[in-house]
Amino acid sequence: MFHKNRHFLPAYVFAVMILIGSSMPATGLKKIRRVHEIFDIAFSEYSLHFFGFGLFAALLAWCYYKKSSSVILTRSGLLALSFGFFIEVYQFFLPHRSFSLVDLAVDCAGIVVMLALFWGFVMRREASPFP
């Protein structure tokens, strides 16, 4: 069973990392952001949502692509967005976090952009007759 699903291991590990990160209070992140201006941009809440869920969607797309599954982009995009919604609902019940539709919208934007890049650089290139 694991041999068939070994391509999904990076996506599973990344999902656990997202879950752990979303469970922590945001105060530690604020300390990191104060170190330098570049950290303020790189570790802003919205950039973490955008790139985190975008990368998660790209990892899922890679998994489905390696398994030669159909509707790769739709399946991985909906799964990543569903996980983002689950994370927001989960945060609603944490005392130091909250549910945010803006975060969900940024998750969705990251997912769309990363899957478009995945399509352009991986799927379209393989279908092209020119190397």
Contacts in CASP RR format, 6 or more apart in sequence:
PFRMAT RR
TARGET T0000
AUTHOR 0000-0000-0000
METHOD contacts of the structure
MODEL  1
MFHKNRHFLPAYVFAVMILIGSSMPATGLKKIRRVHEIFDIAFSEYSLHF
FGFGLFAALLAWCYYKKSSSVILTRSGLLALSFGFFIEVYQFFLPHRSFS
LVDLAVDCAGIVVMLALFWGFVMRREASPFP
4 67 0 8 1.000
7 62 0 8 1.000
7 63 0 8 1.000
7 66 0 8 1.000
7 67 0 8 1.000
8 60 0 8 1.000
8 63 0 8 1.000
10 59 0 8 1.000
10 62 0 8 1.000
10 63 0 8 1.000
11 56 0 8 1.000
11 59 0 8 1.000
11 60 0 8 1.000
11 62 0 8 1.000
11 63 0 8 1.000
14 52 0 8 1.000
14 55 0 8 1.000
14 56 0 8 1.000
14 59 0 8 1.000
15 56 0 8 1.000
15 83 0 8 1.000
18 52 0 8 1.000
18 53 0 8 1.000
18 56 0 8 1.000
18 83 0 8 1.000
18 87 0 8 1.000
19 87 0 8 1.000
19 90 0 8 1.000
22 87 0 8 1.000
22 90 0 8 1.000
22 91 0 8 1.000
22 97 0 8 1.000
23 90 0 8 1.000
23 94 0 8 1.000
23 97 0 8 1.000
25 96 0 8 1.000
25 97 0 8 1.000
26 45 0 8 1.000
26 96 0 8 1.000
26 97 0 8 1.000
29 43 0 8 1.000
29 45 0 8 1.000
32 39 0 8 1.000
32 43 0 8 1.000
33 39 0 8 1.000
33 40 0 8 1.000
33 43 0 8 1.000
33 44 0 8 1.000
34 40 0 8 1.000
41 47 0 8 1.000
45 103 0 8 1.000
46 103 0 8 1.000
46 106 0 8 1.000
49 103 0 8 1.000
49 106 0 8 1.000
49 107 0 8 1.000
49 110 0 8 1.000
50 106 0 8 1.000
50 107 0 8 1.000
50 109 0 8 1.000
50 110 0 8 1.000
50 113 0 8 1.000
51 110 0 8 1.000
52 110 0 8 1.000
53 80 0 8 1.000
53 81 0 8 1.000
53 83 0 8 1.000
53 84 0 8 1.000
53 107 0 8 1.000
53 108 0 8 1.000
53 110 0 8 1.000
53 111 0 8 1.000
54 80 0 8 1.000
54 107 0 8 1.000
54 110 0 8 1.000
54 111 0 8 1.000
54 113 0 8 1.000
54 114 0 8 1.000
54 115 0 8 1.000
55 114 0 8 1.000
56 80 0 8 1.000
56 83 0 8 1.000
56 111 0 8 1.000
57 76 0 8 1.000
57 77 0 8 1.000
57 79 0 8 1.000
57 80 0 8 1.000
57 110 0 8 1.000
57 111 0 8 1.000
57 114 0 8 1.000
57 115 0 8 1.000
57 118 0 8 1.000
58 76 0 8 1.000
58 114 0 8 1.000
58 115 0 8 1.000
58 117 0 8 1.000
58 118 0 8 1.000
60 75 0 8 1.000
60 76 0 8 1.000
60 77 0 8 1.000
60 79 0 8 1.000
60 80 0 8 1.000
61 72 0 8 1.000
61 73 0 8 1.000
61 76 0 8 1.000
61 77 0 8 1.000
61 115 0 8 1.000
61 118 0 8 1.000
61 122 0 8 1.000
62 118 0 8 1.000
62 122 0 8 1.000
63 76 0 8 1.000
64 72 0 8 1.000
64 75 0 8 1.000
64 76 0 8 1.000
65 72 0 8 1.000
65 122 0 8 1.000
65 123 0 8 1.000
69 75 0 8 1.000
72 123 0 8 1.000
73 115 0 8 1.000
73 118 0 8 1.000
73 119 0 8 1.000
73 123 0 8 1.000
76 115 0 8 1.000
77 111 0 8 1.000
77 115 0 8 1.000
80 107 0 8 1.000
80 111 0 8 1.000
81 107 0 8 1.000
81 108 0 8 1.000
81 111 0 8 1.000
84 104 0 8 1.000
84 107 0 8 1.000
85 104 0 8 1.000
88 99 0 8 1.000
88 100 0 8 1.000
88 101 0 8 1.000
88 103 0 8 1.000
88 104 0 8 1.000
89 99 0 8 1.000
91 97 0 8 1.000
91 98 0 8 1.000
91 99 0 8 1.000
91 100 0 8 1.000
92 98 0 8 1.000
92 99 0 8 1.000
END
